[in-house]
């Protein structure tokens, strides 16, 4: 505690020690008097001393350390907290440790610091914990941008991402709580201490997680709670370990964002799809616990059926129509109307109710090809793809996959457009004579060969002659 030079005794203290008084009494000029010098501690600036609180004012605290005058602790030197009330930091008669800042200031006062004494002691403790990996405890004293400030005797910063296993939305709930954290970064020159509570929690749950992994098997259906939602899926807390439901495993129908299906806190039954035990990762499926709507399609519909549906999405290469909850089919742009269509929105809009004819059911790829124009003319679909595309080769698998990217053109669309627009480039006068009937299906010949605006004039002359 005291490592400095010994304070000189006052002149009246000179004399011979009285035997048996342990130096507390001396004999001066034949009289026995107290040895005041023996009761005063020896210290220097920078030493840590111990004393008793004898007075508490609104801006300072007086401490008796056994010196010729009481030491003064200004309120700013009581704690690392901001704007503290001295009466809340110390009590009358409390024994405190303080660091000597100034042995004698301009007013002759001994200036002490309680917070700096605690800082030095705390820093040694934090250094030891950092080296050993042991956790430290601190009280949350501030909520700042990006995390929490803990009082460890020094200010420790706990980033928001390391407060818990999952990111916490409201940090204010931790105010004044005592948290156990690990020191992950330490810099004495900058007085910088970075903490992680997540590391402590993960270590505690490590054994529990392994038990859960050992218990789970692919194919099992388990219950969990939605702990987080991200763009690519949702995380499910399985009472100690999180599993991921990828966005493609949320529903049998298309999902733009997981929040359309789930919310944080929802309790769900999920199926275990895969387990990576080495990386402790679990893949889950939600739609596998629900009835597969595709089975209804297979059981109740065949190619050629006309069914009612609703347009769910309009894209550049056509429109998607939902014929059953969770089952959508593609109406290619060439199957929207009898006339040539430049933009699908000329014919349909999202939310429109319409009737469609089933052109193809692909059970393996879970694809439906539909037509609106074949309902109007009551034309049965042909067994080959030519009836759907008008002779152009369409990659329907890519068309279905592009539903999530409506602005991207379908790879096969340019071929379909060329096939449909080629006859329109011929002079209108030659169309009735030069167009071979075999090149276009009969139902498509009239719309593609004759512009709609020119059909009435060709029919009017006979009407005038009859008059």
Buried (B, 14 or more C-beta within 10 A) or exposed (E): EBEBEEBEBEEEBEBEBBEEBEEEBBBBEEEEBEBBBBEBBBBEEEBBBBBBBEEBEEEBBBBEBBBEEBBBBBBEBBBBBEEBEBEEBBEEEEEBBBBBBBBEEEEEBBBBBBBBBBBBBBBEBBBEBBEEEEBBEBBBBBBEEEBBBBBBBBBBBBBBEBBEBBEBEEBEEBEEEEBEBBBBEBEEEEEEBBBBBBBBBEEEBEEEBBEBBEEBEEEEEBEBBBBBBEEEBBBBBBEBBBBBBBBEBBBBBBBEEBEEBBEBEEEBEBBBBEBEEEEBBBBBBBBBEEEBBBEBBEEEBEEEEEBEBBBBBBBBBBBBBBBBEBBBBBBBBBBBBBBBBEEBEEBBEEEBEBBBBBBBBEEEEBBBBBBBBBBEEEBEBEEEBEBBBBBBEBEBEEBBEBBEEEEEEBEBBEBBBEBBEEBEEEEEEEBEEEBEEEEBBEEBBEBBBBEEEEEEEEEEEEEEEEE
